[in-house]
Every structure is written in structure tokens, then in C-alpha cells.
Amino acid sequence: MSSSLRRISRNLHLWFSLVIFIPVVIVIGSGLLLQVKKEFDWLQPPTQKVQNAAPTVSFESVLNAVQQVPSVNITTWDDIDRLDVRPSKGIIKIRGKNHWEVQIDATTADVLHVAYRRTDTIEAIHDGSWFFEGAKLWVFLPVAILLFVLWLTGLVMLYTTLKSKYKKRLYRSQ
């Protein structure tokens, strides 16, 4: 491999690493938090468990149950982002658009747990959508491509270094 390829590889490696430093740190930091999200209740509320049974509550009962919790500020279906039904645990998680989560018993609609859910925000930071509308496509995707190029240039540098050391060792042994 020519020395010019090695020099180009080193320069690309240096400058691309400087360009992508901040987005990569954001992805790594948020990714680490997402890896341990179930270990820390502050990140993601723990899933409650009751006697597992098929859900029997009506949608109206679900909405009534969350309306009884004033701290979550959910009054209509428009305030709800999603329902997460867990038949094996006997619960329904109601996630508000404001990131509050209410867990109710799937058979009685009793409120079991209320907590703020931070993992949705961390996921948005991780994929770039939290910053601005086009960040996923116009910042984080190019950074991922540059990170791949860094990996390739690192392999080129590793190969040329090992090849050089092998040639020196071979030359010394003669």
C-alpha cells in the first residue's frame, strides 16, 4: 500500500473525527442511558405487575382512570400518545403526549403507578429528532456515514502499520 494512501487515510481519520465528535458523544451518551433504562426508575417507570388476566376494562374506563390523576394533565384522548397493554402482567400503560405514564390494572382500572417517563426524550436525543426536524436525516445520518468511513480508515492505518512492522521484523531477521 502506498504511503500516500496511508497519509490520506490519516488525514481523513483526523478531520472526520473532529467533525463528528459532538454528535457521536451525544449518541454514545444517550445510548448508554437507554441500555440501562430498566435499571433506573428515574429513566423509565418500573412496570407494575398484578394477577395476569385478560384485559376487561373498556376504553372509557381507561380514560376515566387517567382523568382521575390530576398531575398527569390528561383530559381527552387527544392528550394520550399510546396505550401499552401487557396481558401477561395484567396492566395497561397509558402514555401521555406530555411524557407522563399511568399504569392501571387491566381488569379493574385501578391506578397502580404514575411517573414521568424520560426515555422517550432520551430516544429522541439519541436519534437526533429532539434537536430539530431534519437532524435525523441531515446531521445524524451523515455522522453515521462518516463514522463508518472512520472505521475503514482506521482499518487501513492498522493494516499499513502491521505490514510495516512485519517487514521491519522480517528485514531484521535476515
Salt bridges, closest charged atoms under 4 A:
ASP81 OD2 - ARG82 NH2 3.12
ASP84 OD2 - ARG86 NH2 2.90
GLU101 OE1 - ARG117 NH1 2.86
ASP120 OD1 - ARG95 NH2 2.71
ASP120 OD2 - HIS99 ND1 3.64
ASP120 OD1 - ARG117 NE 3.44
GLU123 OE2 - LYS37 NZ 3.86
ASP127 OD2 - LYS136 NZ 3.74
